[in-house]
Amino acid sequence: MAPLFNSQTDLLRKTYGNFYIAELVEAQSDDLKCIVVECDNKAVGFISATTKVNLDALNEVYDLEHCRIRLGKDPESELYVFHRAGLLRDFKVRRTRHSDTQQIEHLIRNMEPIDQALIRQDLQAFVTHGRDRDGAIVASFVAVVTDRIVGLLIMRDEQHIEWIRAHYDIEEFIYFDQHARNEHATLYHCVVAADFHCRREVFLKEVLRLSNKTCFYFRILPPYASGTFFNKATLITCLSAFYPVRPRRQIIYPPKEVLGEKGPEDSLLESSNAAPAIFISTAKLLTEPRVLINARIIVVGASTTGLAVLETLAGCSYISFSNLVLLSEHGLPGDTLEQPDKDAEKFLTSDHSYPTEILNQLALRHCVHVIHGKLTAINRKFKRITIDRTRALSYDYLVLTTGLQYHTCCPNGADIQEMMKTSEAPFLSTRRFSVEYPNSSPPSNLFRINNIQDAQSALRWIQNEYLPSINLDELNVPEWKKRSGINGLSDSGLDGFKQPSSAVQHNLIIVYGYNLDAYTCVAALLHAGVPGKLIVLIHPPRLPEQVSKQSYLQVR
């Protein structure tokens, strides 16, 4: 441990200036792992630990607080802070009183105005009636240190515990039958002063004891959710003391007329497109320490495998990974401020592993750092990657899960039977772009449907440019199909591919592929209003082993 600089404050300020802490942290050596500095009669301890330091041993002595890294910064070590206020023993928890309003206003003064309004509204409901307008019981507690309020918690009794049990695996953490119905509560607001963050677990345990509760829950809705009662909650500062709960796979039941009285209650089957993520905390979980691993794990690609890796690591109940990073061009799927476009989703095959609803319930965006960009280089020797050819990021473990992606095929005239290299292929002046020139931009009417963003781009082009440019009267489309927006094939049908007319030939949409994605794209085009006469599906040539395998399956 480093010596205390109690008597050297003036000398340090003259040497390094008013902001000498950064220089001290940067100048530390292998033998100097802790710096305790006093500035303006306020002592703050800074501990800078590398990934090889045993943080569990340090946490046995200090309640260390991990500092988040600023956006775009890549320090070589992790910074942990401990304030001397955490050593004060005069820490009491009691119910909120009407006289605490002024100190609570001072505590929440730096929050967003909309969050302050929500806290004032629930606080007024507790002080006046103890219930909100819907009749739910509201409870409020404060943490007091030396007659100063340093924490505020507002909660409600959980009224939908059966629905939570049916849709989330809370029995992974608790025995449900051992908890009474009135012992479940949901947190709506929890604010703790920054210098008392190390007392968050103590604050929660005292509130559980005083309120006769055993389980705390916290809901986080998707960014695009609106109009629900749970939007009145604010993001709590004690989220690190909670555990994410995995969602349950729901059974698709037949109609109620078939099941009759044997089916489950309607309240349990209710589902919403904005299903929240559930976090849980109990008195037992608050006393069990979790192993903290601050090694930086970078997962490249938001594919099904990559999401499975993040779900396994972030959902581990006994290990806390503080440096999970996802590198993806479009971030987490479904993490947008707008609700996913149903018409654009029709261009993609259904993802039964991680649909948008399941991803919102997993709460990965609260456990994983998301970086938008493309991986362009890997330096294995120094464990660094390059993002978009400009930024560099260090890692401890790198997981490549880019998944299956479609690329733009470029006919180059090569005979694949002779295994000719791309460089030996004849040059064609009519070729618009080639794989030899990756920096050249593709045509504006060429689309690769790899994700929902590509599907939205294709749908916008169809609706804004393609459909207004064609004349449905020349295609002999019936009036009822124009009104309904469903334009199928002509009545005569197409027996194989025939040479289209000149009016049709200039407006063809060619879908290239032979798997399920190609047929899904054709169905989405028909749903978007494209006449079936203008859609051409081309099957690429298959390799000999693929043809023989298909023939074998047909014989079987």
C-alpha positions, 0 to 999 in steps of 0.5 A: 500500500502507498503511504498517506499523503496527508501532510504533503497536499500543498507540495503535491498541488505545487508540483502537479497542479490542482488535478494531480490525482491523474498524474499520480495514478498514471505514474504508479508502478508495480509496487504502488497499487494504492494512492490515498490523497487529501484535497480541500479537507476531503480524503478520497482513496484511489486504487488502480488494479490491473486484471491480475490483482486479486480483487477478492482479497481487497474487497475483504478489507474495503468495499471497493467501487468499480469506476466505469471507463469513459466512452472511447478510452482504453486504460491499461488498468481498472480503477476502484474508488473507496470513500472514507464516508464508507467507514462511518458506523452511524448508518441508520435506515427508517421510514420517510417522514414529511419533514424529510422533503427538503433533504430529499430534494437536495439528494435528487437535485442532479437527476433528470427533471422527469425523474425528479417529478416521478419521485416527488409524485410517489413520495407525495402518495406515500406521505399523504395516503400510503397508496397510489391511485390504483390502490397499490401500497407504497412504502418509502425508506431513507438512509440517514448518516449523521442526521443527513439523508444519503439514500432514498428507496420507494417501493410497491407491493408486487401485485402480479407475482403469478405472472412473473413466476409464469414468465420468468425463472425466479425459482432459480434463486428462491423457493417460491412456496416459502415466500408469502404473497405479501413478501414480494415488492417491486422497487421503483426508485432507489437513490444513494449518494455517491460517497455511500455506494459501498453501503447499498447492500446494507441499505437494501437488507435493512429495508427488507427487514423493516418492511417484512419483505423477502424479495425485491424485484425491478423491471426495466422496459425496452427503450420503445415501450410506452404507455405502461404503469412501469414507466413511472420507475427510474433507474436505480443506483443499486442495480449491481446488487440485483441478479437478472432473471432468465425468461421462461419459454412459453407454451403456445396453447390451443384455443380456450374452446378446446382446452376448456377449464383445463387451461391456465388463467387468462392473466397468466397467458397475457403477453406484451411486445414490450415485456420487461427485464426482471431483476431480483434480490433477496436477503440471502443473495445480498449476503452471498459474495460474487466472484468479480472478474474484470478481464475484458472479454470482447465478443465480435458479432451479434449472432446467435452464438455470440448472444448465447455466450453473452447470456451465459456470462451475464446470467451467471449468478455466482460470477460477476463479469465487469468487462463484457463487450459486444462489438457489432455494426448495429449493436444489440438486435432490437435495442432501438428507440422505435418498435421493430418494423413488422413489415421489415421483419418479414424479410428475415426468417423467424429467429426462435433462439433469440427473438426481439422479445426474448432479448428485451427480457434478458437485459443484456444491454444493462450487463454488456458494453456495446460498441458499434463498429466493424472489426478490421484487424487483430494484433494477437501479440499485443492483444489489441483489435482495430475497429473501423480502421481508426480505433484500437481496443485491448482485450484479454479474451476475444470471441469471434462469432460473426455468424452466417453472412451473405456477401455480394457475388461478383461474376468474374468469368472464372471456371470453378472446375479449373480452380482459377484464382481471382487474380487470374480471372479475365477483366471485364469492363462491364463489371460494375464492381468486384471483390478485388476492390472492396472499397468500391460502393455497390449499386443503390438497387443491390441489397444483402439481407443479413439483419433487420437494418438491411431489411429496412433499407430494402423496404424503404427503397421499395416503398419510396422509389420502386413502387411509385415508378411502376405502372400497375395498369400496364401489368393488368393487375386487378382492381381488388389486388390494388386496393388490398395491396396484395399483388400475386401472380397473373391469372394465367400463371408462369410455366417456368421462366418466360421472356418478359415484355419490355415494360416488365423487363425494366422493373424486375426484382431478382431474388438470388438464392435457394434456401429458406431466406430466399423464399421468405424474401419473396413472401415479404416482397409480395406482402409489400405490394410488389406484383408477383409478375415482377419477381424472379427467383434464381437458384444459384448452381450447387456444388456436386456434393450438395446435389448428391446429398439432396438426391440421397435425401429425396431417395430416403 
